[in-house]
């Protein structure tokens, strides 16, 4: 009988320690909820920047040429090309989008996001190529023809100045190019020729 009572007491003690297996532990329930809840990922921000220093507006100091891209998608990312003087005053700004750059990409670069990134990085790394700068300046169109689309006054000024430089770049929708130079008479960097 003592054995029976001991066994019964042991069974009672063991069952009371385990508690009700169907009871919900609030701390465990909270932990399970936190563990299984998925927070959507924060969109990756696309950003890159290329900076070079060049003599452009002056022989005594260098200007800073900056090309940057920033946005949530390549197509809608803002492309900003700016030229700053040695005091960090903005001398020239041109804005565009990544979609405009991608218009100029071959089909092999448009297959997926990775190849699009590759193309944008390639364009950014070659944007300030030395072949885009020229001394003496040149024109894309014939300045002697009456339908010259550029600024003939600036062209006449910079073509006669042996210290003038020009820079050609393409950020236009459709892939056209612009050529810029520093005009002393206008005291600014201006677009003096454009190709469609």
C-alpha positions as CSV (number, residue, x, y, z in Angstrom):
1,X,0.0,0.0,0.0
2,X,2.9,2.3,0.8
3,X,4.3,1.6,-2.6
4,X,1.0,2.4,-4.3
5,X,0.7,5.8,-2.4
6,X,4.3,6.6,-3.2
7,X,3.7,5.9,-6.9
8,X,0.5,8.0,-6.8
9,X,2.3,10.9,-5.1
10,X,5.2,10.7,-7.6
11,X,2.7,10.8,-10.5
12,X,0.9,13.8,-9.0
13,X,4.1,15.7,-8.4
14,X,5.4,15.1,-11.9
15,X,2.1,16.1,-13.5
16,X,1.9,19.3,-11.5
17,X,5.5,20.3,-12.5
18,X,4.7,20.0,-16.2
19,X,1.5,22.0,-15.9
20,X,-1.1,22.1,-18.6
21,X,0.5,21.3,-21.9
22,X,-2.2,23.2,-23.8
23,X,-1.8,26.4,-21.8
24,X,-0.2,29.3,-23.8
25,X,2.8,30.9,-22.3
26,X,2.5,34.6,-23.2
27,X,6.3,35.2,-23.3
28,X,6.7,32.2,-25.7
29,X,3.8,33.4,-27.8
30,X,5.4,36.9,-28.2
31,X,8.8,35.3,-29.0
32,X,7.2,33.1,-31.7
33,X,5.4,36.1,-33.2
34,X,8.6,38.2,-33.3
35,X,10.5,35.3,-34.8
36,X,8.0,34.6,-37.6
37,X,7.2,38.2,-38.6
38,X,9.1,39.3,-41.7
39,X,10.0,42.9,-42.1
40,X,10.1,43.9,-45.8
41,X,13.7,44.9,-46.8
42,X,14.6,48.6,-47.1
43,X,15.1,49.3,-50.9
44,X,18.7,49.5,-51.8
45,X,19.8,53.0,-52.7
46,X,21.7,53.3,-55.9
47,X,24.5,55.8,-55.6
48,X,27.9,56.4,-57.2
49,X,30.1,59.4,-57.7
50,X,33.1,60.2,-60.0
51,X,35.2,63.3,-59.4
52,X,38.2,64.7,-61.4
53,X,40.1,67.9,-61.2
54,X,41.0,69.8,-64.5
55,X,42.1,73.2,-65.6
56,X,39.1,74.4,-67.5
57,X,38.1,78.0,-66.5
58,X,41.5,79.1,-65.5
59,X,45.2,78.2,-65.8
60,X,45.9,79.2,-62.2
61,X,43.5,76.8,-60.4
62,X,41.7,73.6,-61.1
63,X,38.0,73.1,-61.4
64,X,36.2,70.0,-60.0
65,X,34.2,67.9,-62.4
66,X,31.6,65.8,-60.6
67,X,29.2,63.1,-62.0
68,X,26.9,61.5,-59.5
69,X,23.9,59.1,-59.6
70,X,21.4,58.6,-56.8
71,X,18.0,56.9,-56.6
72,X,16.0,53.8,-55.9
73,X,15.9,52.4,-59.4
74,X,18.4,52.8,-62.3
75,X,15.8,54.1,-64.6
76,X,14.6,56.8,-62.3
77,X,17.9,57.7,-60.5
78,X,19.0,61.3,-60.9
79,X,22.2,61.8,-62.8
80,X,23.9,65.1,-61.9
81,X,26.9,66.5,-63.8
82,X,28.4,69.6,-62.2
83,X,31.5,71.7,-62.4
84,X,32.7,73.6,-59.3
85,X,35.5,76.1,-59.0
86,X,38.2,76.0,-56.4
87,X,35.9,77.8,-54.0
88,X,33.3,75.2,-54.5
89,X,31.0,77.6,-56.3
90,X,28.8,75.8,-58.9
91,X,29.8,76.9,-62.4
92,X,27.7,74.5,-64.5
93,X,25.0,71.9,-63.8
94,X,23.2,69.4,-66.0
95,X,20.7,66.9,-64.7
96,X,19.3,63.8,-66.3
97,X,18.1,60.3,-65.4
98,X,19.6,56.8,-65.5
99,X,16.9,55.9,-68.0
100,X,18.4,58.5,-70.4
101,X,21.8,56.8,-70.1
102,X,20.3,53.4,-70.6
103,X,18.7,54.5,-73.9
104,X,22.2,54.5,-75.3
105,X,23.0,50.9,-74.1
106,X,23.2,48.0,-76.5
107,X,20.8,45.1,-76.0
108,X,23.4,43.0,-74.3
109,X,23.4,45.5,-71.4
110,X,19.6,45.6,-71.0
111,X,19.0,41.9,-70.2
112,X,18.8,42.3,-66.4
113,X,19.6,44.7,-63.5
114,X,23.2,43.4,-63.2
115,X,24.0,44.2,-66.8
116,X,22.3,47.6,-66.5
117,X,24.4,48.4,-63.5
118,X,27.5,47.3,-65.4
119,X,26.6,49.7,-68.3
120,X,25.9,52.6,-65.9
121,X,29.2,52.0,-64.1
122,X,31.0,51.8,-67.5
123,X,29.5,55.1,-68.7
124,X,30.3,56.8,-65.4
125,X,33.9,55.6,-65.4
126,X,34.5,56.9,-69.0
127,X,32.4,60.1,-68.7
128,X,35.5,62.2,-68.0
129,X,37.8,60.5,-70.5
130,X,40.6,62.6,-71.7
131,X,39.3,62.3,-75.3
132,X,36.2,64.2,-74.2
133,X,38.4,67.3,-73.5
134,X,40.0,69.2,-76.2
135,X,42.4,72.1,-76.7
136,X,41.9,73.8,-79.1
137,X,38.1,73.5,-78.9
138,X,36.1,71.9,-81.7
139,X,32.6,72.0,-83.0
140,X,30.2,69.1,-83.8
141,X,28.6,71.2,-86.6
142,X,30.0,73.5,-89.2
143,X,30.0,77.1,-87.8
144,X,30.3,78.6,-91.2
145,X,26.9,77.4,-92.2
146,X,23.8,79.6,-91.5
147,X,22.0,76.8,-89.7
148,X,24.7,76.3,-87.1
149,X,22.8,75.3,-84.0
150,X,25.3,76.6,-81.5
151,X,26.4,79.9,-80.1
152,X,28.5,81.5,-82.8
153,X,29.7,84.4,-80.6
154,X,31.1,82.0,-78.0
155,X,32.6,79.8,-80.7
156,X,34.4,82.8,-82.3
157,X,35.7,83.7,-78.8
158,X,37.0,80.3,-77.8
159,X,38.4,79.4,-81.2
160,X,40.7,82.4,-81.1
161,X,41.9,81.8,-77.5
162,X,44.8,79.4,-77.3
163,X,44.1,78.7,-73.6
164,X,40.4,77.6,-74.2
165,X,39.3,74.0,-73.6
166,X,36.1,72.3,-74.5
167,X,34.3,69.3,-73.0
168,X,31.9,67.0,-74.8
169,X,29.3,65.0,-73.0
170,X,26.0,63.2,-73.6
171,X,23.2,63.4,-71.1
172,X,20.4,64.3,-73.6
173,X,17.3,62.3,-74.1
174,X,17.9,60.5,-77.4
175,X,21.7,60.4,-77.1
176,X,22.7,63.8,-78.4
177,X,25.9,65.5,-77.3
178,X,26.6,68.9,-75.9
179,X,29.9,70.7,-76.0
180,X,30.8,73.3,-73.3
181,X,33.5,75.8,-72.8
182,X,34.3,78.8,-70.5
183,X,33.4,82.1,-72.1
184,X,35.4,85.0,-70.7
185,X,33.0,87.5,-72.2
186,X,30.0,85.9,-70.5
187,X,32.1,84.9,-67.4
188,X,30.4,81.4,-67.4
189,X,30.6,77.9,-68.8
190,X,28.2,77.7,-71.7
191,X,27.0,75.1,-74.2
192,X,28.2,76.4,-77.5
193,X,27.3,73.4,-79.8
194,X,24.8,70.5,-79.7
195,X,24.4,67.4,-81.8
196,X,21.0,65.7,-82.1
